[in-house]
Amino acid sequence: MPKSGGDHLASLRDGRSIYIDGARVEDPTSCRAFRNVASSVKRLYDFANSPANRDLMTFETETGGRANRIWQLPTSYADLIERRKALEAWTALHAGFLGRAPDHVASCIAGMRMGLPVFEGYDPARAKALEAYYRYARDNDLYLTYVIINPQSDRSKSASEQGDPFLTAGVVDRSAEGITVRGAKMLATGGVVANEVFVATLQPLQQGEERYALSFAVPMNAKGLKMLSRKSYDVNRHRKLTPCRRPILPP
């Protein structure tokens, strides 16, 4: 069964490095800037975890267990309908105002898994890794976000022409333990309340920029990973409007 909302909130207290307005956030579930969105996500998982919503929100996996329908791989029109009903029910809980909810990147990974033959034709080992990660994320009911945009100090230039070779995340070392990456990626919407981030490259690269061609997933509390948050709507909505933003009242 999908995890409970309480389980998800507990998973966010993992020592992740979050910074907002120049200060580090110790606990995103209690911080004023993020506690309400954390509560909204909790509500989603409690809804999916409820026995009353078992058929609506879960499906049976090949091992006989139950998983959240956001991870379902439809094989028929009927499957598509059942999966859509689950996603609609979840979206109704936040009225579409929860940017990049858990179903967003889960659908991305599920779609990649459905296209596994394409990956197998390119590199069987990487295809095997993709399938394994899909199962891992599904069975642990992970909330994923992704970062697929390169930061740009000059939008007319490519990743390697930005002036700082480490502005965009790229590989700087390889060892038996894996790769070492340095640089930044945007925009991890929902990252503060997610479990892992899928880092990938969407923008076109040119010859000589191979170090920026990467794709991997890591937990949000991974060593060296820092999240720099945008302004919090929850915090800023309580501030007084400036004269230029004073609401226009009817005569």
N, C-alpha and C positions, 0 to 999 in steps of 0.2 A: 504493500500500500504506500501511497505518497507519504512523505514525512508530515508531521504536524506543524502548525505555526510556531509553537514553542520550540520545537526541534530546530526550526530554521533560525529563529532569533538567537538561540544558543550557539549556532554555527557561525554567527557573525562576530561573536566575542572571541576572536582567534588571534588577536594581536596585530591585525592589519594596520598599515600606515596610511591614514587618511588625514589630509590637511585642508583646512578651509579658513579663509581670512587670516592666513599666516599662523594658525595654531593647529596642533595635532588633536584629532578626535580620539579619545580613549575608548569610547563605546558608542557605536552608531545607533544602537537601539535605545539609548537614553539621551543622546545629544539633541538639543532643541532643533538643530538644523535637519536632522534625519529621522527623528523618532516617529513622526507621523507616517512617513513613507514606509518605515520598517513595520509599523502597525498594519498598514494596508497590505503589505506582502504577507504578513502573518495571517491575515484574514483569508487570503487566497489559499494558502496551504491548509488552513483549518477546514475550509470548504471542500477541498479536494480529498482531505483525509477523513471526512465524515462518512460513517457507514451508510447514511441515507443517500449519499451521492456516489456510491461505489460504482454502479453501472454507468452513470453519466460521466464520471471523471477518470475512470481507470479502465485498462484493458488487460487481458491475460497475455503474459509473455511466453516465449517458447519454453521457459523453464517451469511454467505453471504458476508463477507469481503474478502479482498485480502491479502495474506501473501507471503513472500519470499519463493521460492521453496526449499530452504535449510531445511525448516520445513515440507515439504510435506511428508505424509505417503502413499507411493504407495500401491495401491490395485490391480494393473494390470500391465501387461507388458508394455502397452502404458504409464501408469503413470511413470514407471521406465525410459522410453526413454525421456519423457518430463523433468523429474527431472535431468537426466544426461546432457541434452542439456544446461540447465541453469547453472549447475556447470562447464561444459566445457567452456561456454561463460565467466564466471567469471574468471576461471583459465587462460584463454587466455590474460586477462588484466594484469596479473603479471607474466605470463610465468612460473608459478610454483615456483617462488622465494619468495613468501610470505609465510613464515613458519606458519602453523596452521592458515589458513585464516578462516573467519567466518563460512564457510560451514563445517569445520572439526568437532567441538564439537557439532554443531547443528545436524549433522548427527548421532552422538553418542546418544544424548538425544532423537532424533526422533526414532532411533532404539530401545531404551529402552521402549519408549512409545508403539511401535508396539508389544513389548513383554509383555505388561501389564498383561496378564493372569498369567505369571510366578510370577510377583510381588504380585498379588492378592492371589495366593496360599500360599505365604510366610507370608504376612502381609497386609491385606486390607487397613489399615490406611496409610501405607507407599506407597502403590500403588496409593491411592487417591492423596497423596502429589506429587508423580511423575507426574501424569496426570495434576495436577494443575500447576506444574512448567513448564511443556511442553507448556501449553497454554499461560502462562504468558510470557515465553521467546519468543514464536512465535508471539504473538500479539504485543509485544513491540520491536520485531526484534532485540533482544539482540545479541551482539557479545560475545560469550563465549570462555573461554579457560579452561584447566583443569590441575590439579597437581595430579599425581597418583604414583609418585616415592618417596620413602623415602630417605632423605640424609643419606649417609653412611660414617662414619670415618673409618670403617673396614668392607669391603665387605664380609668377612667370617662370620660375626655375624648378628643376627637378630635385629629387631628394639629395643628391650628391653636390648640388650647386647652391645650397642654402647658406654657405659660409661656415657653418659648424658641422663637421662630418658626423657628430654624435647627436645632432638635433633629432633625426629620425632613428627609431630603433633599428639596430643592425647587429649582425654577428661580429664579435671582436675576438672570440677564442672558441676552440673546440677541444674537448678532452674526453676521457672515458666516461665521465659523469654526464656529458651532454654539451650543450652550447652555452656560451656566456653572451648576453645581449646587453647593449648599452644604447640609451636614447629614449625617446618618447613616442607615444601613439595617442590618437584621439579617435573617437570620443566614447568613453566607457559609460554610457548612460545606464543607470541602475547599478553601477559597479559597487557603490557603497553597501548595497544590500544583496549583492550577488556572492556566490561561492567561488567561481572561477572566471577567468577572462580568456577568451579566445583571441589571440593576437594573429593578425593576418594582413596581407597586402592587397588592397583593392586598386589603388592608383597605378597606372602604367609605369614601368621602370625602363631604363635604357641601358645599353651596354656599359659595363663598368659599375653597375649598381647591384651586383649579385648579392652583396652582403645584406641588402635590405629585403631580399626575397625570402621571407620566412613565414612559417605558420606553426603555431604551437599553442597550447593551453596550460595555464598555471593557476594555482590557488591564489586568491586575493591577498593572502598573507605570505606569499613567497618571499624569500630572502631578496632584499634589494628593491622590491616593488613598492612604489609610492603612488598614491592617488591624490591628485590635486583637483579639488572640487570647485565647480562653478558656484556662484552665489546661491544661497538657499532661498527658495521662494517662501518657505515657511517663516523664515526669520525676517525677510525684507517686506513681506506683505503687511506687517504690523507697524512699519515705520510711517510717519506722517508724510503725506504727499507734499511735494514741493509746489510752489505756485504754478509752475508750468505744467504740472500734472494734475491740477485740481479738477475734479469731475465737473462736467458741464451740466448744470441743472436746468430743467425745463422752465420757461417763463411762468 
